[in-house]
């Protein structure tokens, strides 16, 4: 928690204003019972009306000033807490943007969303509470004790018994709540994950008629969270009634003892009334501290989770002195092996091949053979375990990530579109692209026809994830987005799977002149998508089972022959 609080340094001026104004406000509130005591003892008892009016007016003035200061304090404290929350979300998001896929796998998407939203809100709340109550409470506590002792030192001894009891109560309940809050945040991660899976996979759930199963999963996660939340709140709910009981018992004790002091003439009625108010202020300060301590355990758990993200070191970082390759573009895999964290054996092993500008390299193999993992090595989504990947003769680990990825036009296996319109999605590939360049890319990608048919053209709405487009339309838009960039390396990760054979053939025909000066990598399942490639790499269980042209492999490679037999007729194979 303290590590996060150090980030509040930039708000020192606002915090200083809150401290100063809070101090002035509390001084005014502490002076009010003394003024009331004077009204009773000097005004009412002696029948001095002018004194009553004069002192009462002064009390109203102090009260009005306290209200004004309170409004200013609330405004400044809110600005600080909300501003800090905004900056914290920015820092988390920027940190996450620099994560490799390895870090994403460690934390999990659902947990990252919770940490960026719910956990940050907990920090905002506790900062506001601390600025409002944790500053006010100690001043009111110390000031109240001083003023109570000044009115009657003997009667003040009651606080020697009461205050330690309150302190033990706050520390005991707060300490017990801390691990429960940590557990609660984990349960929220699980609940978010179940909700996210249920919403994103709604089509599959309905297609397999598994609504009841998903509802059962949600109810289990929801009940698990609810039971933990009820347990925590039940514990914290004890604090308020116990403190109210102690406060009321203290008031009874003060009145009972004070009445004896008044009867023997050692205390005046006004002093007893003032003392009771100071006692209430002291007790209220503890109530405020207890409210803060209710928030602190939960905020502490959230701060720990946020710090875990902020302090997580990205495994893929830029070199101190990055290198840049020169044209013509070349791509080389040299004895590359990689395994996922915790995996027993490598996903790809001893992969070696070269590709020059103008060449098309196709990668084919069974599901799980490591095709997508292999191409993830090029833009450094993962770093190789052994060997190296070279672009233009430079190891990609010696290049800056930004410069490396500028050279790459990637069309992922699952076409991803962003909320907005078609034009904004195209400009994701090239920010300053002209309208002519966008239409040209759409035409090559065989997407121009359906975009033109829409009433809004390039301004056609794209819903979240591109859900208002078919799978084939999304793939073609994703291909156009990569084409508009005119990169040095094109990577098509099974990007033609949703296209019919005619569109696929026309698209590959139009792609050829566009990729003459670039290296093109195509990951495919269909033989028809790779027959024209200059090199075809056959992967089997993460290893190269053969490299060659279509004609070479169909004569000599058994695995390639099996793939052909599963997809083509005897006439087509011949």
C-alpha positions as CSV (number, residue, x, y, z in Angstrom):
1,X,0.0,0.0,0.0
2,X,2.8,2.4,0.9
3,X,4.5,1.8,-2.4
4,X,1.5,3.1,-4.2
5,X,1.1,6.0,-1.8
6,X,4.6,7.2,-2.8
7,X,3.1,8.0,-6.2
8,X,1.0,10.8,-4.6
9,X,4.0,13.1,-4.5
10,X,2.8,15.0,-7.5
11,X,-0.4,16.0,-5.5
12,X,1.6,17.5,-2.6
13,X,0.0,20.9,-3.1
14,X,-3.6,19.6,-3.0
15,X,-2.8,17.4,0.0
16,X,-1.2,20.4,1.8
17,X,-4.4,22.4,1.2
18,X,-6.6,19.6,2.6
19,X,-4.4,19.3,5.7
20,X,-4.4,23.0,6.4
21,X,-8.1,23.5,5.8
22,X,-9.0,20.3,7.8
23,X,-6.9,21.6,10.7
24,X,-8.7,25.0,10.7
25,X,-12.1,23.2,10.4
26,X,-11.4,20.9,13.3
27,X,-10.2,23.8,15.5
28,X,-13.5,25.5,14.9
29,X,-15.5,22.4,15.7
30,X,-13.5,21.9,18.9
31,X,-14.1,25.5,20.0
32,X,-17.9,25.2,19.6
33,X,-18.6,23.1,22.8
34,X,-16.6,25.6,24.9
35,X,-18.7,28.5,23.5
36,X,-21.9,26.5,24.3
37,X,-20.5,26.0,27.8
38,X,-20.0,29.7,28.2
39,X,-23.5,30.4,27.0
40,X,-24.9,28.1,29.7
41,X,-22.7,29.2,32.5
42,X,-22.3,32.9,31.8
43,X,-25.4,33.7,29.7
44,X,-28.3,31.5,30.8
45,X,-27.3,31.2,34.5
46,X,-26.6,34.9,34.9
47,X,-29.4,36.0,32.6
48,X,-27.1,37.9,30.2
49,X,-29.1,38.0,26.9
50,X,-26.6,40.2,25.1
51,X,-23.8,37.7,25.8
52,X,-26.1,34.8,24.6
53,X,-26.8,36.6,21.3
54,X,-23.1,37.7,20.8
55,X,-21.7,34.2,21.5
56,X,-24.5,32.4,19.6
57,X,-23.8,34.6,16.5
58,X,-20.1,33.8,16.8
59,X,-21.0,30.0,16.9
60,X,-23.2,30.4,13.8
61,X,-20.3,32.2,12.0
62,X,-17.8,29.4,13.0
63,X,-20.4,26.7,11.8
64,X,-20.9,28.5,8.5
65,X,-17.1,28.7,8.0
66,X,-16.8,25.0,8.9
67,X,-19.4,24.1,6.2
68,X,-17.6,26.2,3.6
69,X,-14.2,24.6,4.4
70,X,-15.8,21.2,4.3
71,X,-17.1,21.8,0.8
72,X,-13.6,22.9,-0.4
73,X,-12.0,20.0,1.3
74,X,-14.4,17.5,-0.3
75,X,-13.8,19.0,-3.7
76,X,-10.0,19.0,-3.4
77,X,-9.9,15.5,-1.9
78,X,-12.2,14.2,-4.7
79,X,-9.9,15.8,-7.3
80,X,-6.9,14.1,-5.8
81,X,-8.4,10.7,-5.4
82,X,-10.0,10.7,-8.9
83,X,-6.9,12.1,-10.5
84,X,-4.7,9.5,-8.8
85,X,-7.1,6.7,-10.0
86,X,-6.9,8.0,-13.6
87,X,-3.1,8.1,-13.5
88,X,-3.0,4.6,-11.9
89,X,-5.2,3.2,-14.7
90,X,-3.0,4.8,-17.3
91,X,0.1,3.3,-15.7
92,X,-1.4,-0.2,-15.5
93,X,-2.7,0.0,-19.1
94,X,0.7,1.3,-20.4
95,X,2.5,-1.5,-18.4
96,X,0.2,-4.1,-19.8
97,X,0.7,-2.8,-23.4
98,X,4.4,-3.6,-23.0
99,X,3.7,-7.2,-21.8
100,X,4.6,-10.1,-24.0
101,X,2.1,-12.9,-24.4
102,X,4.0,-14.7,-21.6
103,X,3.0,-12.1,-19.0
104,X,-0.6,-12.2,-20.2
105,X,-0.6,-15.9,-19.7
106,X,0.7,-15.5,-16.1
107,X,-1.9,-12.9,-14.9
108,X,-4.9,-13.6,-17.1
109,X,-7.1,-11.3,-19.0
110,X,-10.0,-11.4,-16.5
111,X,-7.6,-10.6,-13.6
112,X,-6.1,-7.7,-15.5
113,X,-9.5,-6.2,-16.2
114,X,-10.4,-6.5,-12.5
115,X,-7.1,-4.9,-11.4
116,X,-7.6,-2.0,-13.8
117,X,-11.1,-1.3,-12.7
118,X,-12.3,-2.7,-9.3
119,X,-8.9,-2.6,-7.6
120,X,-8.2,1.0,-8.7
121,X,-11.6,2.0,-7.4
122,X,-10.7,0.6,-4.0
123,X,-7.5,2.7,-4.0
124,X,-9.5,5.8,-5.0
125,X,-11.9,5.2,-2.1
126,X,-9.3,4.7,0.5
127,X,-7.3,7.8,-0.6
128,X,-10.5,9.9,-0.4
129,X,-11.3,8.4,3.1
130,X,-7.7,9.1,4.3
131,X,-7.7,12.7,3.1
132,X,-11.1,13.3,4.7
133,X,-11.2,11.1,7.8
134,X,-7.7,9.9,8.6
135,X,-6.5,13.5,8.6
136,X,-9.5,14.8,10.6
137,X,-9.7,12.0,13.1
138,X,-6.3,12.3,14.8
139,X,-6.6,16.1,15.1
140,X,-10.1,15.8,16.5
141,X,-9.0,13.0,18.9
142,X,-6.0,14.8,20.3
143,X,-7.8,18.2,20.3
144,X,-10.8,16.6,22.0
145,X,-8.7,15.0,24.7
146,X,-6.9,18.3,25.4
147,X,-10.2,20.2,25.6
148,X,-11.8,17.6,27.7
149,X,-8.9,17.6,30.2
150,X,-9.0,21.4,30.3
151,X,-12.7,21.2,31.4
152,X,-12.2,18.4,33.9
153,X,-9.0,16.4,34.3
154,X,-10.6,13.8,36.8
155,X,-13.5,13.0,34.5
156,X,-11.1,12.6,31.6
157,X,-9.6,9.5,33.2
158,X,-12.6,7.6,31.8
159,X,-10.8,7.7,28.4
160,X,-7.9,5.7,29.9
161,X,-10.3,2.7,29.9
162,X,-12.3,3.4,26.8
163,X,-9.7,4.3,24.2
164,X,-7.5,1.1,24.5
165,X,-10.7,-1.0,24.1
166,X,-11.6,0.9,20.9
167,X,-8.0,0.6,19.6
168,X,-7.9,-3.2,20.2
169,X,-11.3,-3.5,18.5
170,X,-10.2,-1.6,15.3
171,X,-6.8,-3.4,15.1
172,X,-8.4,-6.9,15.7
173,X,-11.2,-6.6,13.2
174,X,-8.9,-4.9,10.6
175,X,-6.3,-7.6,10.9
176,X,-8.8,-10.4,10.5
177,X,-10.4,-8.7,7.5
178,X,-7.2,-8.3,5.4
179,X,-6.8,-12.0,4.3
180,X,-10.5,-12.2,3.7
181,X,-10.4,-9.2,1.3
182,X,-7.5,-10.8,-0.6
183,X,-9.6,-13.9,-1.0
184,X,-12.6,-11.8,-2.1
185,X,-10.6,-10.1,-4.9
186,X,-9.6,-13.6,-6.2
187,X,-13.2,-14.7,-6.2
188,X,-14.1,-11.6,-8.2
189,X,-11.4,-12.5,-10.8
190,X,-13.0,-15.9,-11.1
191,X,-16.5,-14.4,-11.4
192,X,-15.3,-12.0,-14.1
193,X,-13.7,-14.9,-16.0
194,X,-16.9,-16.9,-16.0
195,X,-19.0,-13.9,-17.1
196,X,-16.5,-13.1,-19.9
197,X,-16.4,-16.6,-21.2
198,X,-20.2,-16.8,-21.1
199,X,-20.6,-13.6,-23.1
200,X,-17.9,-14.1,-25.7
201,X,-18.9,-17.8,-26.2
202,X,-22.6,-17.2,-26.3
203,X,-23.0,-18.6,-29.8
204,X,-21.2,-21.8,-29.0
205,X,-23.1,-22.2,-25.8
206,X,-26.5,-21.8,-27.5
207,X,-25.4,-24.0,-30.5
208,X,-24.6,-26.9,-28.1
209,X,-27.6,-26.1,-25.9
210,X,-25.3,-25.7,-22.8
211,X,-27.1,-22.7,-21.2
212,X,-27.9,-24.6,-18.1
213,X,-24.3,-25.7,-17.6
214,X,-23.0,-22.2,-18.0
215,X,-25.7,-20.9,-15.6
216,X,-24.5,-23.5,-13.1
217,X,-20.9,-22.4,-13.5
218,X,-22.0,-18.8,-13.0
219,X,-24.1,-19.6,-10.0
220,X,-21.2,-21.5,-8.4
221,X,-18.8,-18.6,-8.9
222,X,-21.4,-16.0,-7.9
223,X,-22.3,-17.9,-4.7
224,X,-18.7,-18.4,-3.9
225,X,-18.1,-14.7,-4.2
226,X,-21.3,-13.8,-2.3
227,X,-20.5,-16.2,0.6
228,X,-17.0,-14.6,1.0
229,X,-18.4,-11.1,0.7
230,X,-21.1,-11.8,3.3
231,X,-18.5,-13.2,5.6
232,X,-16.3,-10.1,5.3
233,X,-19.2,-7.7,5.7
234,X,-20.6,-9.7,8.6
235,X,-17.3,-9.3,10.4
236,X,-17.1,-5.6,9.7
237,X,-20.8,-5.1,10.6
238,X,-19.9,-5.9,14.2
239,X,-17.7,-2.9,14.4
240,X,-20.4,-0.2,14.2
241,X,-22.8,-1.6,16.9
242,X,-20.0,-2.4,19.3
243,X,-18.6,1.1,18.9
244,X,-22.1,2.6,19.4
245,X,-22.5,0.5,22.5
246,X,-19.2,1.7,23.9
247,X,-20.0,5.3,23.0
248,X,-23.4,5.2,24.7
249,X,-22.0,3.5,27.8
250,X,-19.3,6.2,27.9
251,X,-22.0,8.9,27.7
252,X,-23.9,7.3,30.6
253,X,-20.7,7.0,32.7
254,X,-19.8,10.7,31.9
255,X,-23.3,11.9,32.9
256,X,-23.4,9.7,36.0
257,X,-20.0,10.8,37.3
258,X,-20.5,14.4,36.1
259,X,-23.8,14.7,38.0
260,X,-21.9,13.8,41.3
261,X,-19.3,16.5,40.5
262,X,-22.0,19.1,39.9
263,X,-23.8,18.1,43.1
264,X,-20.7,18.7,45.2
265,X,-19.9,22.0,43.4
266,X,-16.7,20.9,41.7
267,X,-18.1,21.2,38.2
268,X,-20.6,23.5,36.4
269,X,-23.5,22.3,34.2
270,X,-22.0,24.0,31.1
271,X,-18.7,22.3,31.6
272,X,-20.5,18.9,31.8
273,X,-22.4,19.6,28.6
274,X,-19.1,20.6,26.9
275,X,-17.4,17.5,28.2
276,X,-20.1,15.3,26.8
277,X,-19.7,16.9,23.4
278,X,-15.9,16.5,23.6
279,X,-16.4,12.8,24.6
280,X,-18.6,12.4,21.5
281,X,-16.0,14.0,19.3
282,X,-13.3,11.7,20.6
283,X,-15.6,8.7,20.1
284,X,-16.5,10.0,16.6
285,X,-12.9,10.3,15.7
286,X,-12.5,6.6,16.5
287,X,-15.6,5.9,14.4
288,X,-13.9,7.7,11.5
289,X,-10.7,5.8,12.0
290,X,-12.6,2.5,12.1
291,X,-14.3,3.4,8.8
292,X,-10.9,4.0,7.3
293,X,-9.6,0.8,8.7
294,X,-12.5,-1.0,7.1
295,X,-11.4,0.3,3.7
296,X,-7.7,-0.1,4.3
297,X,-7.6,-4.0,4.3
298,X,-9.5,-4.2,1.0
299,X,-7.4,-1.4,-0.5
300,X,-4.3,-3.1,0.8
301,X,-5.3,-6.3,-1.1
302,X,-6.0,-4.3,-4.2
303,X,-2.7,-2.4,-3.9
304,X,-0.8,-5.6,-3.7
305,X,-2.4,-6.9,-6.9
306,X,-1.8,-3.5,-8.7
307,X,1.8,-3.5,-7.6
308,X,2.2,-7.0,-8.9
309,X,1.3,-5.8,-12.4
310,X,3.3,-2.5,-12.2
311,X,6.4,-4.3,-10.9
312,X,6.2,-7.2,-13.2
313,X,9.2,-7.2,-15.5
314,X,8.5,-7.7,-19.1
315,X,10.5,-10.6,-20.5
316,X,10.7,-9.0,-23.9
317,X,12.5,-5.7,-23.8
318,X,14.3,-3.4,-26.3
319,X,18.1,-3.6,-26.4
320,X,20.1,-0.6,-25.1
321,X,21.5,0.1,-28.6
322,X,19.0,-1.3,-31.2
323,X,20.2,-2.2,-34.7
324,X,18.3,-1.7,-37.9
325,X,18.6,-4.0,-40.9
326,X,18.9,-2.9,-44.5
327,X,17.1,-3.7,-47.7
328,X,16.5,-6.1,-49.4
329,X,14.4,-7.8,-46.9
330,X,15.5,-11.2,-45.7
331,X,14.1,-13.5,-43.0
332,X,16.0,-16.4,-41.4
333,X,15.2,-19.0,-38.7
334,X,18.4,-20.5,-37.3
335,X,17.9,-23.6,-35.1
336,X,14.9,-22.0,-33.4
337,X,13.3,-23.8,-30.4
338,X,10.7,-22.6,-28.0
339,X,8.6,-24.0,-25.2
340,X,5.8,-22.4,-23.2
341,X,6.3,-21.8,-19.5
342,X,5.8,-24.9,-17.5
343,X,5.7,-27.1,-20.7
344,X,7.6,-30.4,-20.6
345,X,8.9,-30.3,-24.1
346,X,9.4,-27.6,-26.8
347,X,6.4,-26.6,-29.0
348,X,8.8,-26.0,-31.9
349,X,12.3,-27.5,-32.2
350,X,15.4,-26.8,-34.4
351,X,13.5,-24.8,-37.0
352,X,15.7,-23.5,-39.8
353,X,14.8,-21.9,-43.1
354,X,15.5,-18.7,-45.1
355,X,13.3,-16.5,-47.2
356,X,14.2,-13.5,-49.5
357,X,12.2,-10.6,-50.7
358,X,9.6,-11.6,-53.3
359,X,9.5,-15.2,-51.9
360,X,6.4,-16.8,-50.4
361,X,6.9,-19.4,-47.7
362,X,3.9,-21.5,-46.7
363,X,3.7,-23.4,-43.5
364,X,1.4,-26.4,-43.3
365,X,0.8,-29.2,-40.8
366,X,-1.7,-30.8,-38.5
367,X,-3.4,-29.0,-35.7
368,X,-1.0,-28.4,-32.8
369,X,2.1,-28.8,-34.9
370,X,3.4,-25.4,-33.9
371,X,2.6,-23.3,-37.0
372,X,1.2,-20.2,-35.2
373,X,3.8,-20.4,-32.5
374,X,6.5,-20.3,-35.2
375,X,5.3,-17.1,-36.7
376,X,4.8,-15.5,-33.2
377,X,8.6,-15.6,-33.0
378,X,9.0,-13.0,-35.8
379,X,7.2,-10.0,-34.2
380,X,8.6,-11.1,-30.8
381,X,5.3,-12.0,-29.3
382,X,7.5,-14.6,-27.7
383,X,11.3,-14.8,-27.6
384,X,13.1,-18.0,-28.8
385,X,14.5,-20.4,-26.2
386,X,17.4,-21.3,-28.3
387,X,18.6,-20.3,-31.8
388,X,17.7,-16.9,-33.3
389,X,15.3,-15.3,-35.8
390,X,16.9,-12.8,-38.1
391,X,15.3,-10.0,-40.1
392,X,17.6,-8.3,-42.7
393,X,20.5,-10.2,-41.1
394,X,19.8,-8.8,-37.6
395,X,18.7,-10.9,-34.7
396,X,15.2,-9.6,-33.8
397,X,16.2,-9.4,-30.2
398,X,18.8,-6.7,-31.2
399,X,16.1,-4.5,-32.9
400,X,13.6,-2.2,-31.1
401,X,10.1,-3.8,-31.0
402,X,8.6,-0.7,-32.7
403,X,11.0,-0.8,-35.6
404,X,10.7,-4.5,-36.0
405,X,6.9,-4.5,-36.0
406,X,6.8,-1.5,-38.5
407,X,8.2,-4.0,-41.0
408,X,5.5,-6.6,-40.4
409,X,1.9,-6.8,-41.7
410,X,0.1,-9.4,-39.6
411,X,-3.3,-11.0,-40.3
412,X,-4.0,-13.1,-37.2
413,X,-5.7,-16.5,-37.1
414,X,-8.7,-14.9,-35.5
415,X,-9.6,-11.7,-37.4
416,X,-9.8,-8.9,-34.9
417,X,-11.7,-5.6,-35.7
418,X,-12.0,-2.7,-33.3
419,X,-15.2,-0.7,-32.4
420,X,-15.6,2.3,-34.7
421,X,-16.0,2.2,-38.5
422,X,-14.3,0.5,-41.4
423,X,-12.1,3.6,-42.2
424,X,-10.7,3.8,-38.6
425,X,-9.9,0.1,-38.7
426,X,-8.1,0.5,-42.0
427,X,-6.1,3.4,-40.6
428,X,-5.0,1.0,-37.8
429,X,-2.6,-0.3,-40.5
430,X,-1.5,3.1,-41.7
431,X,-2.6,6.2,-39.8
432,X,-2.2,8.7,-42.6
433,X,-3.6,6.5,-45.4
434,X,-5.5,8.3,-48.1
435,X,-9.0,7.2,-49.1
436,X,-7.7,6.0,-52.4
437,X,-5.1,3.7,-50.6
438,X,-7.9,2.3,-48.4
439,X,-10.1,1.5,-51.4
440,X,-7.2,0.0,-53.2
441,X,-6.4,-2.3,-50.3
442,X,-10.0,-3.3,-49.9
443,X,-10.2,-4.1,-53.6
444,X,-7.1,-6.4,-53.4
445,X,-8.5,-8.1,-50.3
446,X,-11.8,-8.7,-52.2
447,X,-13.6,-6.6,-49.7
448,X,-14.5,-3.6,-51.9
449,X,-17.8,-5.0,-53.1
450,X,-19.5,-5.6,-49.8
451,X,-18.1,-2.3,-48.4
452,X,-19.5,-0.4,-51.4
453,X,-22.9,-2.1,-51.1
454,X,-23.3,-0.7,-47.6
455,X,-25.1,2.6,-47.4
456,X,-22.3,4.2,-45.4
457,X,-19.3,2.9,-47.2
458,X,-16.1,3.4,-45.3
459,X,-18.1,5.0,-42.4
460,X,-20.1,1.7,-41.9
461,X,-20.2,0.9,-38.2
462,X,-18.0,-1.8,-36.8
463,X,-19.4,-3.3,-33.6
464,X,-17.2,-4.8,-30.8
465,X,-15.1,-7.5,-32.3
466,X,-16.6,-6.9,-35.7
467,X,-19.6,-9.0,-34.7
468,X,-21.8,-7.3,-37.4
469,X,-19.7,-8.9,-40.1
470,X,-19.4,-12.5,-41.2
471,X,-16.2,-14.5,-40.7
472,X,-15.2,-14.1,-44.3
473,X,-15.8,-10.4,-44.3
474,X,-13.8,-9.9,-41.1
475,X,-10.9,-11.9,-42.6
476,X,-10.9,-9.8,-45.8
477,X,-11.0,-6.5,-43.8
478,X,-8.1,-7.8,-41.7
479,X,-6.1,-8.6,-44.8
480,X,-6.8,-5.2,-46.3
481,X,-5.6,-3.6,-43.0
482,X,-2.3,-5.4,-43.4
483,X,-2.0,-4.6,-47.1
484,X,-2.4,-0.9,-46.6
485,X,0.7,-0.9,-44.5
486,X,2.9,-2.1,-47.4
487,X,5.2,-3.9,-45.0
488,X,8.5,-5.8,-45.6
489,X,7.1,-9.0,-44.2
490,X,3.5,-10.3,-44.6
491,X,2.3,-12.9,-42.2
492,X,-1.0,-14.6,-43.0
493,X,-1.9,-16.9,-40.1
494,X,-4.6,-19.2,-41.6
495,X,-6.2,-16.0,-42.9
496,X,-8.0,-17.6,-45.8
497,X,-9.9,-20.3,-43.9
498,X,-13.3,-18.5,-44.0
499,X,-13.0,-17.7,-47.8
500,X,-14.6,-19.7,-50.5
501,X,-12.3,-21.3,-53.1
502,X,-13.1,-18.7,-55.8
503,X,-12.4,-15.7,-53.5
504,X,-9.3,-17.4,-52.1
505,X,-7.9,-17.9,-55.6
506,X,-8.7,-14.4,-56.7
507,X,-7.2,-12.9,-53.5
508,X,-4.0,-14.9,-53.9
509,X,-3.8,-13.8,-57.6
510,X,-4.1,-10.1,-56.6
511,X,-1.7,-10.5,-53.7
512,X,1.2,-11.7,-55.9
513,X,2.2,-8.4,-57.4
514,X,1.6,-6.6,-54.1
515,X,4.2,-8.8,-52.3
516,X,7.0,-8.7,-54.9
517,X,9.3,-6.7,-52.7
518,X,8.3,-8.4,-49.4
519,X,8.7,-11.8,-47.7
520,X,5.3,-13.5,-47.4
521,X,4.6,-16.2,-44.9
522,X,1.3,-18.1,-45.2
523,X,0.1,-20.5,-42.5
524,X,-2.6,-22.6,-44.0
525,X,-4.7,-25.8,-43.6
526,X,-5.7,-26.0,-47.2
527,X,-3.4,-27.4,-49.9
528,X,-4.9,-25.0,-52.5
529,X,-3.7,-22.0,-50.4
530,X,0.0,-23.1,-50.6
531,X,0.5,-24.8,-54.0
532,X,2.0,-21.7,-55.5
533,X,4.5,-21.0,-52.7
534,X,8.2,-20.9,-53.4
535,X,8.8,-23.0,-50.3
536,X,6.4,-25.1,-48.3
537,X,7.5,-26.1,-44.8
538,X,5.7,-29.2,-43.4
539,X,5.6,-29.2,-39.6
540,X,5.0,-32.3,-37.6
541,X,5.0,-32.2,-33.7
542,X,7.0,-29.0,-33.7
543,X,9.7,-30.2,-36.1
544,X,10.3,-29.7,-39.8
545,X,9.2,-32.9,-41.6
546,X,10.0,-31.5,-45.1
547,X,10.8,-28.4,-47.1
548,X,10.3,-27.9,-50.8
549,X,7.9,-26.9,-53.5
550,X,4.5,-28.4,-54.0
551,X,5.8,-30.7,-56.8
552,X,8.8,-31.9,-54.7
553,X,6.8,-32.6,-51.6
554,X,4.0,-34.4,-53.3
555,X,6.5,-36.8,-54.7
556,X,8.7,-37.4,-51.6
557,X,7.0,-36.3,-48.3
558,X,4.6,-38.8,-46.7
559,X,2.9,-36.2,-44.4
560,X,2.3,-33.8,-47.2
561,X,0.9,-36.7,-49.3
562,X,-1.5,-37.6,-46.5
563,X,-2.7,-33.9,-46.3
564,X,-3.2,-33.9,-50.0
565,X,-5.2,-37.2,-50.0
566,X,-7.4,-35.8,-47.2
567,X,-8.3,-32.7,-49.2
568,X,-8.0,-33.4,-52.9
569,X,-9.5,-35.9,-55.3
570,X,-7.3,-38.4,-57.2
571,X,-7.7,-36.3,-60.3
572,X,-6.5,-33.2,-58.5
573,X,-3.6,-34.9,-57.0
574,X,-2.5,-36.2,-60.3
